[in-house]
Amino acid sequence: MNLVPLGGTSAERVQSMADENGGIFSQSGLSEAEAKEVQGYMMQYFMLFLAFAIVAHMLMWIYKPWFSGDEMGAMVTPVAQAISTFVV
């Protein structure tokens, strides 16, 4: 193992890190196993966040639906009229 003192150049430190990992250099400084572990945790938290967001949107839809029949008709009619004036 070729250790570089802290006073070495950054290129020497990068080469030293690559030598320790079998010639593979990671910009994060993590090994491949550590990177996969972190990525696994990130995916778990993302799935948890996604499930929470879906439940929150469903509850909000039940409480106060958007794009319901009455409001949607009132909103679409002027838009449809505007489009028909430009198309025809």
PyMOL Python script that loads the backbone (N, CA, C, O; Angstrom):
from pymol import cmd

cmd.read_pdbstr("""\
ATOM      1  N   MET A   1       0.857  -1.169   0.000  1.00  0.00           N
ATOM      2  CA  MET A   1       0.000   0.000   0.000  1.00  0.00           C
ATOM      3  C   MET A   1       0.904   1.232   0.000  1.00  0.00           C
ATOM      4  O   MET A   1       1.848   1.332   0.783  1.00  0.00           O
ATOM      5  N   ASN A   2       0.595   2.148  -0.880  1.00  0.00           N
ATOM      6  CA  ASN A   2       1.395   3.350  -1.028  1.00  0.00           C
ATOM      7  C   ASN A   2       0.660   4.502  -0.352  1.00  0.00           C
ATOM      8  O   ASN A   2      -0.283   5.052  -0.920  1.00  0.00           O
ATOM      9  N   LEU A   3       1.078   4.870   0.844  1.00  0.00           N
ATOM     10  CA  LEU A   3       0.434   5.970   1.557  1.00  0.00           C
ATOM     11  C   LEU A   3       1.110   7.286   1.207  1.00  0.00           C
ATOM     12  O   LEU A   3       2.337   7.376   1.146  1.00  0.00           O
ATOM     13  N   VAL A   4       0.297   8.293   0.980  1.00  0.00           N
ATOM     14  CA  VAL A   4       0.801   9.616   0.637  1.00  0.00           C
ATOM     15  C   VAL A   4       0.579  10.510   1.850  1.00  0.00           C
ATOM     16  O   VAL A   4      -0.528  10.542   2.388  1.00  0.00           O
ATOM     17  N   PRO A   5       1.579  11.220   2.286  1.00  0.00           N
ATOM     18  CA  PRO A   5       1.388  12.119   3.420  1.00  0.00           C
ATOM     19  C   PRO A   5       0.400  13.225   3.054  1.00  0.00           C
ATOM     20  O   PRO A   5       0.171  13.509   1.878  1.00  0.00           O
ATOM     21  N   LEU A   6      -0.173  13.835   4.073  1.00  0.00           N
ATOM     22  CA  LEU A   6      -1.159  14.887   3.842  1.00  0.00           C
ATOM     23  C   LEU A   6      -0.603  16.045   3.028  1.00  0.00           C
ATOM     24  O   LEU A   6      -1.361  16.770   2.384  1.00  0.00           O
ATOM     25  N   GLY A   7       0.697  16.225   3.049  1.00  0.00           N
ATOM     26  CA  GLY A   7       1.299  17.313   2.300  1.00  0.00           C
ATOM     27  C   GLY A   7       1.441  17.018   0.822  1.00  0.00           C
ATOM     28  O   GLY A   7       1.895  17.881   0.071  1.00  0.00           O
ATOM     29  N   GLY A   8       1.062  15.811   0.374  1.00  0.00           N
ATOM     30  CA  GLY A   8       1.191  15.455  -1.040  1.00  0.00           C
ATOM     31  C   GLY A   8       0.232  16.240  -1.905  1.00  0.00           C
ATOM     32  O   GLY A   8      -0.708  16.862  -1.410  1.00  0.00           O
ATOM     33  N   THR A   9       0.477  16.205  -3.195  1.00  0.00           N
ATOM     34  CA  THR A   9      -0.406  16.917  -4.122  1.00  0.00           C
ATOM     35  C   THR A   9      -1.736  16.181  -4.217  1.00  0.00           C
ATOM     36  O   THR A   9      -1.850  15.016  -3.837  1.00  0.00           O
ATOM     37  N   SER A  10      -2.731  16.884  -4.731  1.00  0.00           N
ATOM     38  CA  SER A  10      -4.053  16.266  -4.840  1.00  0.00           C
ATOM     39  C   SER A  10      -4.025  15.094  -5.816  1.00  0.00           C
ATOM     40  O   SER A  10      -4.733  14.109  -5.610  1.00  0.00           O
ATOM     41  N   ALA A  11      -3.230  15.179  -6.861  1.00  0.00           N
ATOM     42  CA  ALA A  11      -3.114  14.068  -7.817  1.00  0.00           C
ATOM     43  C   ALA A  11      -2.529  12.838  -7.136  1.00  0.00           C
ATOM     44  O   ALA A  11      -2.943  11.715  -7.424  1.00  0.00           O
ATOM     45  N   GLU A  12      -1.567  13.041  -6.233  1.00  0.00           N
ATOM     46  CA  GLU A  12      -0.986  11.903  -5.521  1.00  0.00           C
ATOM     47  C   GLU A  12      -2.002  11.289  -4.570  1.00  0.00           C
ATOM     48  O   GLU A  12      -2.045  10.069  -4.413  1.00  0.00           O
ATOM     49  N   ARG A  13      -2.822  12.123  -3.934  1.00  0.00           N
ATOM     50  CA  ARG A  13      -3.845  11.598  -3.027  1.00  0.00           C
ATOM     51  C   ARG A  13      -4.903  10.821  -3.806  1.00  0.00           C
ATOM     52  O   ARG A  13      -5.360   9.776  -3.344  1.00  0.00           O
ATOM     53  N   VAL A  14      -5.300  11.313  -4.977  1.00  0.00           N
ATOM     54  CA  VAL A  14      -6.278  10.611  -5.807  1.00  0.00           C
ATOM     55  C   VAL A  14      -5.709   9.275  -6.244  1.00  0.00           C
ATOM     56  O   VAL A  14      -6.409   8.263  -6.202  1.00  0.00           O
ATOM     57  N   GLN A  15      -4.458   9.253  -6.659  1.00  0.00           N
ATOM     58  CA  GLN A  15      -3.825   7.999  -7.082  1.00  0.00           C
ATOM     59  C   GLN A  15      -3.754   7.024  -5.909  1.00  0.00           C
ATOM     60  O   GLN A  15      -3.963   5.824  -6.086  1.00  0.00           O
ATOM     61  N   SER A  16      -3.461   7.533  -4.719  1.00  0.00           N
ATOM     62  CA  SER A  16      -3.402   6.686  -3.541  1.00  0.00           C
ATOM     63  C   SER A  16      -4.764   6.074  -3.251  1.00  0.00           C
ATOM     64  O   SER A  16      -4.847   4.891  -2.920  1.00  0.00           O
ATOM     65  N   MET A  17      -5.850   6.867  -3.371  1.00  0.00           N
ATOM     66  CA  MET A  17      -7.194   6.342  -3.152  1.00  0.00           C
ATOM     67  C   MET A  17      -7.539   5.293  -4.193  1.00  0.00           C
ATOM     68  O   MET A  17      -8.162   4.282  -3.868  1.00  0.00           O
ATOM     69  N   ALA A  18      -7.144   5.517  -5.443  1.00  0.00           N
ATOM     70  CA  ALA A  18      -7.417   4.548  -6.500  1.00  0.00           C
ATOM     71  C   ALA A  18      -6.643   3.262  -6.255  1.00  0.00           C
ATOM     72  O   ALA A  18      -7.165   2.174  -6.499  1.00  0.00           O
ATOM     73  N   ASP A  19      -5.415   3.366  -5.778  1.00  0.00           N
ATOM     74  CA  ASP A  19      -4.622   2.175  -5.492  1.00  0.00           C
ATOM     75  C   ASP A  19      -5.253   1.349  -4.380  1.00  0.00           C
ATOM     76  O   ASP A  19      -5.241   0.120  -4.444  1.00  0.00           O
ATOM     77  N   GLU A  20      -5.793   1.994  -3.381  1.00  0.00           N
ATOM     78  CA  GLU A  20      -6.415   1.288  -2.260  1.00  0.00           C
ATOM     79  C   GLU A  20      -7.670   0.547  -2.691  1.00  0.00           C
ATOM     80  O   GLU A  20      -7.999  -0.483  -2.103  1.00  0.00           O
ATOM     81  N   ASN A  21      -8.382   1.040  -3.701  1.00  0.00           N
ATOM     82  CA  ASN A  21      -9.620   0.412  -4.168  1.00  0.00           C
ATOM     83  C   ASN A  21      -9.389  -0.480  -5.374  1.00  0.00           C
ATOM     84  O   ASN A  21     -10.325  -0.742  -6.130  1.00  0.00           O
ATOM     85  N   GLY A  22      -8.200  -0.939  -5.568  1.00  0.00           N
ATOM     86  CA  GLY A  22      -7.919  -1.818  -6.689  1.00  0.00           C
ATOM     87  C   GLY A  22      -7.910  -1.111  -8.022  1.00  0.00           C
ATOM     88  O   GLY A  22      -8.251  -1.724  -9.034  1.00  0.00           O
ATOM     89  N   GLY A  23      -7.538   0.142  -8.066  1.00  0.00           N
ATOM     90  CA  GLY A  23      -7.459   0.890  -9.314  1.00  0.00           C
ATOM     91  C   GLY A  23      -8.748   1.621  -9.663  1.00  0.00           C
ATOM     92  O   GLY A  23      -8.793   2.345 -10.657  1.00  0.00           O
ATOM     93  N   ILE A  24      -9.788   1.445  -8.868  1.00  0.00           N
ATOM     94  CA  ILE A  24     -11.067   2.103  -9.139  1.00  0.00           C
ATOM     95  C   ILE A  24     -11.172   3.323  -8.235  1.00  0.00           C
ATOM     96  O   ILE A  24     -11.040   3.215  -7.016  1.00  0.00           O
ATOM     97  N   PHE A  25     -11.409   4.475  -8.834  1.00  0.00           N
ATOM     98  CA  PHE A  25     -11.502   5.717  -8.081  1.00  0.00           C
ATOM     99  C   PHE A  25     -12.951   6.173  -8.035  1.00  0.00           C
ATOM    100  O   PHE A  25     -13.626   6.216  -9.063  1.00  0.00           O
ATOM    101  N   SER A  26     -13.424   6.508  -6.860  1.00  0.00           N
ATOM    102  CA  SER A  26     -14.771   7.021  -6.673  1.00  0.00           C
ATOM    103  C   SER A  26     -14.674   8.471  -6.232  1.00  0.00           C
ATOM    104  O   SER A  26     -13.927   8.791  -5.307  1.00  0.00           O
ATOM    105  N   GLN A  27     -15.415   9.341  -6.879  1.00  0.00           N
ATOM    106  CA  GLN A  27     -15.369  10.750  -6.517  1.00  0.00           C
ATOM    107  C   GLN A  27     -15.962  10.996  -5.137  1.00  0.00           C
ATOM    108  O   GLN A  27     -15.591  11.961  -4.468  1.00  0.00           O
ATOM    109  N   SER A  28     -16.880  10.135  -4.701  1.00  0.00           N
ATOM    110  CA  SER A  28     -17.487  10.319  -3.388  1.00  0.00           C
ATOM    111  C   SER A  28     -16.585   9.818  -2.270  1.00  0.00           C
ATOM    112  O   SER A  28     -16.781  10.176  -1.109  1.00  0.00           O
ATOM    113  N   GLY A  29     -15.611   9.003  -2.603  1.00  0.00           N
ATOM    114  CA  GLY A  29     -14.742   8.433  -1.591  1.00  0.00           C
ATOM    115  C   GLY A  29     -15.297   7.163  -0.981  1.00  0.00           C
ATOM    116  O   GLY A  29     -14.688   6.604  -0.069  1.00  0.00           O
ATOM    117  N   LEU A  30     -16.454   6.688  -1.470  1.00  0.00           N
ATOM    118  CA  LEU A  30     -17.065   5.473  -0.961  1.00  0.00           C
ATOM    119  C   LEU A  30     -16.645   4.282  -1.808  1.00  0.00           C
ATOM    120  O   LEU A  30     -16.375   4.414  -3.002  1.00  0.00           O
ATOM    121  N   SER A  31     -16.594   3.125  -1.175  1.00  0.00           N
ATOM    122  CA  SER A  31     -16.355   1.913  -1.948  1.00  0.00           C
ATOM    123  C   SER A  31     -17.650   1.556  -2.677  1.00  0.00           C
ATOM    124  O   SER A  31     -18.694   2.159  -2.428  1.00  0.00           O
ATOM    125  N   GLU A  32     -17.579   0.584  -3.567  1.00  0.00           N
ATOM    126  CA  GLU A  32     -18.776   0.212  -4.320  1.00  0.00           C
ATOM    127  C   GLU A  32     -19.855  -0.344  -3.390  1.00  0.00           C
ATOM    128  O   GLU A  32     -21.036  -0.049  -3.573  1.00  0.00           O
ATOM    129  N   ALA A  33     -19.471  -1.131  -2.412  1.00  0.00           N
ATOM    130  CA  ALA A  33     -20.439  -1.691  -1.462  1.00  0.00           C
ATOM    131  C   ALA A  33     -21.098  -0.580  -0.638  1.00  0.00           C
ATOM    132  O   ALA A  33     -22.308  -0.606  -0.412  1.00  0.00           O
ATOM    133  N   GLU A  34     -20.303   0.391  -0.194  1.00  0.00           N
ATOM    134  CA  GLU A  34     -20.850   1.514   0.577  1.00  0.00           C
ATOM    135  C   GLU A  34     -21.789   2.353  -0.277  1.00  0.00           C
ATOM    136  O   GLU A  34     -22.834   2.798   0.197  1.00  0.00           O
ATOM    137  N   ALA A  35     -21.419   2.569  -1.533  1.00  0.00           N
ATOM    138  CA  ALA A  35     -22.259   3.354  -2.432  1.00  0.00           C
ATOM    139  C   ALA A  35     -23.592   2.649  -2.678  1.00  0.00           C
ATOM    140  O   ALA A  35     -24.637   3.298  -2.719  1.00  0.00           O
ATOM    141  N   LYS A  36     -23.562   1.323  -2.842  1.00  0.00           N
ATOM    142  CA  LYS A  36     -24.806   0.578  -3.041  1.00  0.00           C
ATOM    143  C   LYS A  36     -25.678   0.621  -1.789  1.00  0.00           C
ATOM    144  O   LYS A  36     -26.904   0.682  -1.886  1.00  0.00           O
ATOM    145  N   GLU A  37     -25.050   0.588  -0.622  1.00  0.00           N
ATOM    146  CA  GLU A  37     -25.800   0.677   0.629  1.00  0.00           C
ATOM    147  C   GLU A  37     -26.489   2.033   0.747  1.00  0.00           C
ATOM    148  O   GLU A  37     -27.665   2.105   1.105  1.00  0.00           O
ATOM    149  N   VAL A  38     -25.770   3.098   0.448  1.00  0.00           N
ATOM    150  CA  VAL A  38     -26.343   4.445   0.508  1.00  0.00           C
ATOM    151  C   VAL A  38     -27.471   4.572  -0.505  1.00  0.00           C
ATOM    152  O   VAL A  38     -28.511   5.159  -0.207  1.00  0.00           O
ATOM    153  N   GLN A  39     -27.273   4.027  -1.701  1.00  0.00           N
ATOM    154  CA  GLN A  39     -28.298   4.096  -2.734  1.00  0.00           C
ATOM    155  C   GLN A  39     -29.542   3.315  -2.307  1.00  0.00           C
ATOM    156  O   GLN A  39     -30.662   3.729  -2.608  1.00  0.00           O
ATOM    157  N   GLY A  40     -29.360   2.201  -1.616  1.00  0.00           N
ATOM    158  CA  GLY A  40     -30.492   1.434  -1.108  1.00  0.00           C
ATOM    159  C   GLY A  40     -31.309   2.235  -0.102  1.00  0.00           C
ATOM    160  O   GLY A  40     -32.540   2.231  -0.143  1.00  0.00           O
ATOM    161  N   TYR A  41     -30.609   2.926   0.806  1.00  0.00           N
ATOM    162  CA  TYR A  41     -31.307   3.776   1.771  1.00  0.00           C
ATOM    163  C   TYR A  41     -32.041   4.914   1.071  1.00  0.00           C
ATOM    164  O   TYR A  41     -33.165   5.255   1.440  1.00  0.00           O
ATOM    165  N   MET A  42     -31.411   5.495   0.071  1.00  0.00           N
ATOM    166  CA  MET A  42     -32.048   6.596  -0.670  1.00  0.00           C
ATOM    167  C   MET A  42     -33.326   6.105  -1.349  1.00  0.00           C
ATOM    168  O   MET A  42     -34.340   6.802  -1.340  1.00  0.00           O
ATOM    169  N   MET A  43     -33.282   4.904  -1.938  1.00  0.00           N
ATOM    170  CA  MET A  43     -34.463   4.362  -2.608  1.00  0.00           C
ATOM    171  C   MET A  43     -35.572   4.066  -1.596  1.00  0.00           C
ATOM    172  O   MET A  43     -36.745   4.309  -1.879  1.00  0.00           O
ATOM    173  N   GLN A  44     -35.210   3.544  -0.421  1.00  0.00           N
ATOM    174  CA  GLN A  44     -36.219   3.272   0.606  1.00  0.00           C
ATOM    175  C   GLN A  44     -36.904   4.559   1.052  1.00  0.00           C
ATOM    176  O   GLN A  44     -38.129   4.597   1.168  1.00  0.00           O
ATOM    177  N   TYR A  45     -36.133   5.607   1.301  1.00  0.00           N
ATOM    178  CA  TYR A  45     -36.712   6.874   1.741  1.00  0.00           C
ATOM    179  C   TYR A  45     -37.530   7.527   0.628  1.00  0.00           C
ATOM    180  O   TYR A  45     -38.544   8.170   0.900  1.00  0.00           O
ATOM    181  N   PHE A  46     -37.097   7.368  -0.614  1.00  0.00           N
ATOM    182  CA  PHE A  46     -37.870   7.911  -1.732  1.00  0.00           C
ATOM    183  C   PHE A  46     -39.217   7.199  -1.842  1.00  0.00           C
ATOM    184  O   PHE A  46     -40.242   7.848  -2.053  1.00  0.00           O
ATOM    185  N   MET A  47     -39.225   5.877  -1.703  1.00  0.00           N
ATOM    186  CA  MET A  47     -40.481   5.119  -1.764  1.00  0.00           C
ATOM    187  C   MET A  47     -41.410   5.516  -0.609  1.00  0.00           C
ATOM    188  O   MET A  47     -42.622   5.633  -0.794  1.00  0.00           O
ATOM    189  N   LEU A  48     -40.842   5.719   0.568  1.00  0.00           N
ATOM    190  CA  LEU A  48     -41.634   6.171   1.713  1.00  0.00           C
ATOM    191  C   LEU A  48     -42.230   7.551   1.434  1.00  0.00           C
ATOM    192  O   LEU A  48     -43.409   7.782   1.700  1.00  0.00           O
ATOM    193  N   PHE A  49     -41.425   8.463   0.903  1.00  0.00           N
ATOM    194  CA  PHE A  49     -41.899   9.801   0.556  1.00  0.00           C
ATOM    195  C   PHE A  49     -42.993   9.722  -0.509  1.00  0.00           C
ATOM    196  O   PHE A  49     -44.006  10.415  -0.413  1.00  0.00           O
ATOM    197  N   LEU A  50     -42.790   8.885  -1.518  1.00  0.00           N
ATOM    198  CA  LEU A  50     -43.766   8.739  -2.592  1.00  0.00           C
ATOM    199  C   LEU A  50     -45.089   8.213  -2.059  1.00  0.00           C
ATOM    200  O   LEU A  50     -46.151   8.715  -2.426  1.00  0.00           O
ATOM    201  N   ALA A  51     -45.033   7.203  -1.192  1.00  0.00           N
ATOM    202  CA  ALA A  51     -46.261   6.657  -0.602  1.00  0.00           C
ATOM    203  C   ALA A  51     -46.970   7.724   0.232  1.00  0.00           C
ATOM    204  O   ALA A  51     -48.191   7.859   0.159  1.00  0.00           O
ATOM    205  N   PHE A  52     -46.217   8.473   1.013  1.00  0.00           N
ATOM    206  CA  PHE A  52     -46.806   9.544   1.824  1.00  0.00           C
ATOM    207  C   PHE A  52     -47.470  10.590   0.928  1.00  0.00           C
ATOM    208  O   PHE A  52     -48.573  11.044   1.230  1.00  0.00           O
ATOM    209  N   ALA A  53     -46.817  10.975  -0.163  1.00  0.00           N
ATOM    210  CA  ALA A  53     -47.371  11.985  -1.067  1.00  0.00           C
ATOM    211  C   ALA A  53     -48.656  11.480  -1.731  1.00  0.00           C
ATOM    212  O   ALA A  53     -49.615  12.236  -1.886  1.00  0.00           O
ATOM    213  N   ILE A  54     -48.672  10.208  -2.121  1.00  0.00           N
ATOM    214  CA  ILE A  54     -49.875   9.653  -2.751  1.00  0.00           C
ATOM    215  C   ILE A  54     -51.035   9.643  -1.768  1.00  0.00           C
ATOM    216  O   ILE A  54     -52.150  10.028  -2.118  1.00  0.00           O
ATOM    217  N   VAL A  55     -50.781   9.206  -0.543  1.00  0.00           N
ATOM    218  CA  VAL A  55     -51.834   9.190   0.480  1.00  0.00           C
ATOM    219  C   VAL A  55     -52.319  10.610   0.762  1.00  0.00           C
ATOM    220  O   VAL A  55     -53.522  10.840   0.884  1.00  0.00           O
ATOM    221  N   ALA A  56     -51.402  11.555   0.864  1.00  0.00           N
ATOM    222  CA  ALA A  56     -51.791  12.943   1.133  1.00  0.00           C
ATOM    223  C   ALA A  56     -52.656  13.496   0.000  1.00  0.00           C
ATOM    224  O   ALA A  56     -53.639  14.188   0.261  1.00  0.00           O
ATOM    225  N   HIS A  57     -52.307  13.204  -1.239  1.00  0.00           N
ATOM    226  CA  HIS A  57     -53.109  13.687  -2.365  1.00  0.00           C
ATOM    227  C   HIS A  57     -54.488  13.017  -2.388  1.00  0.00           C
ATOM    228  O   HIS A  57     -55.491  13.664  -2.689  1.00  0.00           O
ATOM    229  N   MET A  58     -54.530  11.735  -2.072  1.00  0.00           N
ATOM    230  CA  MET A  58     -55.828  11.051  -2.040  1.00  0.00           C
ATOM    231  C   MET A  58     -56.726  11.633  -0.947  1.00  0.00           C
ATOM    232  O   MET A  58     -57.917  11.850  -1.167  1.00  0.00           O
ATOM    233  N   LEU A  59     -56.151  11.883   0.231  1.00  0.00           N
ATOM    234  CA  LEU A  59     -56.949  12.476   1.307  1.00  0.00           C
ATOM    235  C   LEU A  59     -57.429  13.873   0.945  1.00  0.00           C
ATOM    236  O   LEU A  59     -58.557  14.248   1.265  1.00  0.00           O
ATOM    237  N   MET A  60     -56.585  14.633   0.286  1.00  0.00           N
ATOM    238  CA  MET A  60     -56.992  15.975  -0.127  1.00  0.00           C
ATOM    239  C   MET A  60     -58.086  15.908  -1.184  1.00  0.00           C
ATOM    240  O   MET A  60     -59.008  16.724  -1.187  1.00  0.00           O
ATOM    241  N   TRP A  61     -57.979  14.923  -2.088  1.00  0.00           N
ATOM    242  CA  TRP A  61     -59.002  14.756  -3.117  1.00  0.00           C
ATOM    243  C   TRP A  61     -60.341  14.410  -2.477  1.00  0.00           C
ATOM    244  O   TRP A  61     -61.381  14.916  -2.898  1.00  0.00           O
ATOM    245  N   ILE A  62     -60.317  13.532  -1.440  1.00  0.00           N
ATOM    246  CA  ILE A  62     -61.550  13.165  -0.745  1.00  0.00           C
ATOM    247  C   ILE A  62     -62.133  14.384  -0.023  1.00  0.00           C
ATOM    248  O   ILE A  62     -63.346  14.595  -0.029  1.00  0.00           O
ATOM    249  N   TYR A  63     -61.256  15.185   0.598  1.00  0.00           N
ATOM    250  CA  TYR A  63     -61.711  16.359   1.341  1.00  0.00           C
ATOM    251  C   TYR A  63     -62.281  17.427   0.411  1.00  0.00           C
ATOM    252  O   TYR A  63     -63.370  17.948   0.652  1.00  0.00           O
ATOM    253  N   LYS A  64     -61.552  17.749  -0.639  1.00  0.00           N
ATOM    254  CA  LYS A  64     -61.970  18.823  -1.533  1.00  0.00           C
ATOM    255  C   LYS A  64     -61.466  18.505  -2.941  1.00  0.00           C
ATOM    256  O   LYS A  64     -60.350  18.872  -3.307  1.00  0.00           O
ATOM    257  N   PRO A  65     -62.301  17.820  -3.725  1.00  0.00           N
ATOM    258  CA  PRO A  65     -61.839  17.399  -5.054  1.00  0.00           C
ATOM    259  C   PRO A  65     -61.609  18.590  -5.982  1.00  0.00           C
ATOM    260  O   PRO A  65     -62.377  19.552  -5.996  1.00  0.00           O
ATOM    261  N   TRP A  66     -60.555  18.498  -6.736  1.00  0.00           N
ATOM    262  CA  TRP A  66     -60.305  19.485  -7.770  1.00  0.00           C
ATOM    263  C   TRP A  66     -60.746  18.868  -9.079  1.00  0.00           C
ATOM    264  O   TRP A  66     -60.793  17.644  -9.192  1.00  0.00           O
ATOM    265  N   PHE A  67     -61.068  19.672 -10.064  1.00  0.00           N
ATOM    266  CA  PHE A  67     -61.591  19.234 -11.362  1.00  0.00           C
ATOM    267  C   PHE A  67     -62.883  18.435 -11.206  1.00  0.00           C
ATOM    268  O   PHE A  67     -63.072  17.433 -11.895  1.00  0.00           O
ATOM    269  N   SER A  68     -63.758  18.855 -10.327  1.00  0.00           N
ATOM    270  CA  SER A  68     -65.047  18.180 -10.218  1.00  0.00           C
ATOM    271  C   SER A  68     -65.963  18.701 -11.324  1.00  0.00           C
ATOM    272  O   SER A  68     -65.590  19.610 -12.065  1.00  0.00           O
ATOM    273  N   GLY A  69     -67.139  18.134 -11.432  1.00  0.00           N
ATOM    274  CA  GLY A  69     -68.027  18.427 -12.544  1.00  0.00           C
ATOM    275  C   GLY A  69     -68.410  19.885 -12.690  1.00  0.00           C
ATOM    276  O   GLY A  69     -68.256  20.443 -13.777  1.00  0.00           O
ATOM    277  N   ASP A  70     -68.904  20.527 -11.635  1.00  0.00           N
ATOM    278  CA  ASP A  70     -69.411  21.896 -11.752  1.00  0.00           C
ATOM    279  C   ASP A  70     -68.307  22.891 -12.065  1.00  0.00           C
ATOM    280  O   ASP A  70     -68.426  23.688 -12.995  1.00  0.00           O
ATOM    281  N   GLU A  71     -67.235  22.842 -11.288  1.00  0.00           N
ATOM    282  CA  GLU A  71     -66.156  23.798 -11.508  1.00  0.00           C
ATOM    283  C   GLU A  71     -65.457  23.548 -12.843  1.00  0.00           C
ATOM    284  O   GLU A  71     -65.025  24.489 -13.509  1.00  0.00           O
ATOM    285  N   MET A  72     -65.351  22.286 -13.227  1.00  0.00           N
ATOM    286  CA  MET A  72     -64.668  21.964 -14.473  1.00  0.00           C
ATOM    287  C   MET A  72     -65.469  22.487 -15.664  1.00  0.00           C
ATOM    288  O   MET A  72     -64.896  23.018 -16.615  1.00  0.00           O
ATOM    289  N   GLY A  73     -66.788  22.338 -15.612  1.00  0.00           N
ATOM    290  CA  GLY A  73     -67.611  22.833 -16.709  1.00  0.00           C
ATOM    291  C   GLY A  73     -67.525  24.343 -16.823  1.00  0.00           C
ATOM    292  O   GLY A  73     -67.480  24.889 -17.926  1.00  0.00           O
ATOM    293  N   ALA A  74     -67.504  25.013 -15.687  1.00  0.00           N
ATOM    294  CA  ALA A  74     -67.413  26.468 -15.692  1.00  0.00           C
ATOM    295  C   ALA A  74     -66.060  26.923 -16.208  1.00  0.00           C
ATOM    296  O   ALA A  74     -65.946  28.003 -16.787  1.00  0.00           O
ATOM    297  N   MET A  75     -65.032  26.104 -16.003  1.00  0.00           N
ATOM    298  CA  MET A  75     -63.696  26.486 -16.436  1.00  0.00           C
ATOM    299  C   MET A  75     -63.462  26.145 -17.906  1.00  0.00           C
ATOM    300  O   MET A  75     -62.750  26.868 -18.603  1.00  0.00           O
ATOM    301  N   VAL A  76     -64.057  25.049 -18.382  1.00  0.00           N
ATOM    302  CA  VAL A  76     -63.794  24.591 -19.740  1.00  0.00           C
ATOM    303  C   VAL A  76     -64.557  25.415 -20.757  1.00  0.00           C
ATOM    304  O   VAL A  76     -64.044  25.646 -21.852  1.00  0.00           O
ATOM    305  N   THR A  77     -65.745  25.861 -20.446  1.00  0.00           N
ATOM    306  CA  THR A  77     -66.572  26.568 -21.427  1.00  0.00           C
ATOM    307  C   THR A  77     -65.885  27.808 -21.986  1.00  0.00           C
ATOM    308  O   THR A  77     -65.836  27.939 -23.209  1.00  0.00           O
ATOM    309  N   PRO A  78     -65.350  28.729 -21.184  1.00  0.00           N
ATOM    310  CA  PRO A  78     -64.668  29.891 -21.777  1.00  0.00           C
ATOM    311  C   PRO A  78     -63.417  29.499 -22.570  1.00  0.00           C
ATOM    312  O   PRO A  78     -63.099  30.116 -23.587  1.00  0.00           O
ATOM    313  N   VAL A  79     -62.724  28.484 -22.103  1.00  0.00           N
ATOM    314  CA  VAL A  79     -61.536  28.042 -22.832  1.00  0.00           C
ATOM    315  C   VAL A  79     -61.936  27.451 -24.174  1.00  0.00           C
ATOM    316  O   VAL A  79     -61.307  27.743 -25.191  1.00  0.00           O
ATOM    317  N   ALA A  80     -62.968  26.629 -24.187  1.00  0.00           N
ATOM    318  CA  ALA A  80     -63.442  26.041 -25.440  1.00  0.00           C
ATOM    319  C   ALA A  80     -63.918  27.128 -26.404  1.00  0.00           C
ATOM    320  O   ALA A  80     -63.667  27.048 -27.606  1.00  0.00           O
ATOM    321  N   GLN A  81     -64.597  28.135 -25.881  1.00  0.00           N
ATOM    322  CA  GLN A  81     -65.064  29.231 -26.739  1.00  0.00           C
ATOM    323  C   GLN A  81     -63.874  30.011 -27.315  1.00  0.00           C
ATOM    324  O   GLN A  81     -63.888  30.388 -28.487  1.00  0.00           O
ATOM    325  N   ALA A  82     -62.870  30.248 -26.510  1.00  0.00           N
ATOM    326  CA  ALA A  82     -61.679  30.975 -26.988  1.00  0.00           C
ATOM    327  C   ALA A  82     -60.966  30.184 -28.065  1.00  0.00           C
ATOM    328  O   ALA A  82     -60.532  30.744 -29.071  1.00  0.00           O
ATOM    329  N   ILE A  83     -60.844  28.892 -27.857  1.00  0.00           N
ATOM    330  CA  ILE A  83     -60.169  28.066 -28.861  1.00  0.00           C
ATOM    331  C   ILE A  83     -60.977  28.027 -30.148  1.00  0.00           C
ATOM    332  O   ILE A  83     -60.408  28.106 -31.236  1.00  0.00           O
ATOM    333  N   SER A  84     -62.297  27.906 -30.041  1.00  0.00           N
ATOM    334  CA  SER A  84     -63.121  27.833 -31.250  1.00  0.00           C
ATOM    335  C   SER A  84     -63.070  29.141 -32.043  1.00  0.00           C
ATOM    336  O   SER A  84     -63.190  29.115 -33.267  1.00  0.00           O
ATOM    337  N   THR A  85     -62.895  30.269 -31.379  1.00  0.00           N
ATOM    338  CA  THR A  85     -62.810  31.537 -32.126  1.00  0.00           C
ATOM    339  C   THR A  85     -61.512  31.613 -32.924  1.00  0.00           C
ATOM    340  O   THR A  85     -61.496  32.192 -34.011  1.00  0.00           O
ATOM    341  N   PHE A  86     -60.428  31.042 -32.410  1.00  0.00           N
ATOM    342  CA  PHE A  86     -59.157  31.070 -33.144  1.00  0.00           C
ATOM    343  C   PHE A  86     -59.095  29.993 -34.220  1.00  0.00           C
ATOM    344  O   PHE A  86     -58.448  30.189 -35.249  1.00  0.00           O
ATOM    345  N   VAL A  87     -59.750  28.872 -34.004  1.00  0.00           N
ATOM    346  CA  VAL A  87     -59.690  27.766 -34.969  1.00  0.00           C
ATOM    347  C   VAL A  87     -60.605  28.030 -36.150  1.00  0.00           C
ATOM    348  O   VAL A  87     -60.240  27.746 -37.291  1.00  0.00           O
ATOM    349  N   VAL A  88     -61.787  28.569 -35.894  1.00  0.00           N
ATOM    350  CA  VAL A  88     -62.768  28.745 -36.964  1.00  0.00           C
ATOM    351  C   VAL A  88     -62.551  30.015 -37.703  1.00  0.00           C
ATOM    352  O   VAL A  88     -63.292  30.319 -38.638  1.00  0.00           O
TER     353      VAL A  88
END
""", "prot")
cmd.dss("prot")
cmd.show_as("cartoon", "prot")
cmd.util.cbc("prot")
cmd.orient("prot")
